[in-house]
Amino acid sequence: MIHSIKAFVQQEWTGFGLGPTPASHALSWLLINGSTSTASKLVWLGWRNKDSLPCLTVKFARYLRYNYRIKAEYNALQQLNTHLRNDPGHLQVVARPLAATRLDGLEVTIETALTGRIIPALLQEQVARPGRQVSGLASLLNWLIHLHLKTATLPTPAQLDELVFKPLLAALTDLNLSASEKEAMEWLMTLARSNLAQARALPLPLVFNHNDLGPFNVLVGRAGDLTGLLDWEFAARGLPLSDLFYFLNLYGRESGLTKGAGQNWGSRLAAAGMLEGNQQRANLSTFNNLSLFEELARSYIHQYCQKLAISRRWLPVLMALTLIQHARNEQAALSVNQAAEQAGLTRLQAGPILTTTGDVKATGSNRLKPQGYFRSELGNYLIDLFNSKINLSMPELNS
């Protein structure tokens, strides 16, 4: 396999736009095994011996059944490069797809290499300097806003049904909801229907989402500035704010900036976006000690909504849908792990591959169980909605 890849690189080099074809002995390679999961891909970085940084990234799956992920990421990179082709400053954050082939039955893709460190590595260095931890996040926000403005389209009724109502309805039936949680979920359904009834005044665009935009997939420079975004295999057109909510939620947890938020960080994050300035402090009875990061999250959410013309009335629904999506992904991973253990196999770690209710393939029952970070966040979020700890300033819906 390795010899076949090297031969393919040499054969296709002239089309890469990376200068003269180097001799085979003038290239160095480093194989990266990012995870023990059978679903994870193998990444091979290539250097010209005269360079200090890699110029190529070769990707291939461990097993044939995961070929589709390799192809999906390559297709996503092609779409991104099309969307951003006239924006070189934004395009440099995304790898350029160079070539794709099949060798020994495995999909193999080649793309330009990105530089930087994943955010968790930066956070470990700056643990004692929380102010600097958030200094470079604006570049990620601006990039995300730019991409979503470029790709925004109005959804069809069928798309809204698939992306909004089906997940909410499925959560009502799949979750062992308490009476309070059920009431909160039904309130969200009512709010979504009310918003869609005013579609002209409250438009909800569809955008091109990463769908796994955690800190572990964001490369930054030493100052925290954005240098690259990794792992686009789950990218798809979907609802706005999903990527931003997901990133802010995980960044707040991993950075330690939300320490003390307890088990309701998702609710605090939603509240940060739903309320304006001083109104925020006046209405959040249990959230009155807003941290630097919560202030920053509020600013980011409002900037995003302002640029994409998204009404504040959509925020409770969009937050719930983000938590539902990732709670389902976690449950699917747990189901795979349990099935592997029952079969006496090595524990597997499935990635966040599910984005619709129809994708869930749990063993035994399809009912979501109260396990995992996002399932816990969802439960606490629904309880907070029920207890009116988040004042949404929508009395006609709160009654």
PyMOL commands that set and color helices and strands:
alter all, ss='L'
color gray80, all
select helices_A, chain A and resi 2-15+24-26+64-83+88-91+119-125+130-133+137-151+157-174+179-197+215-217+242-255+265-274+277-283+292-308+312-342+357-359+373-386+395-398
alter helices_A, ss='H'
color red, helices_A
select strands_A, chain A and resi 27-33+41-48+56-61+97-103+106-112+117-118+207-209+218-220+226-229+236-238
alter strands_A, ss='S'
color yellow, strands_A
deselect
rebuild
show_as cartoon
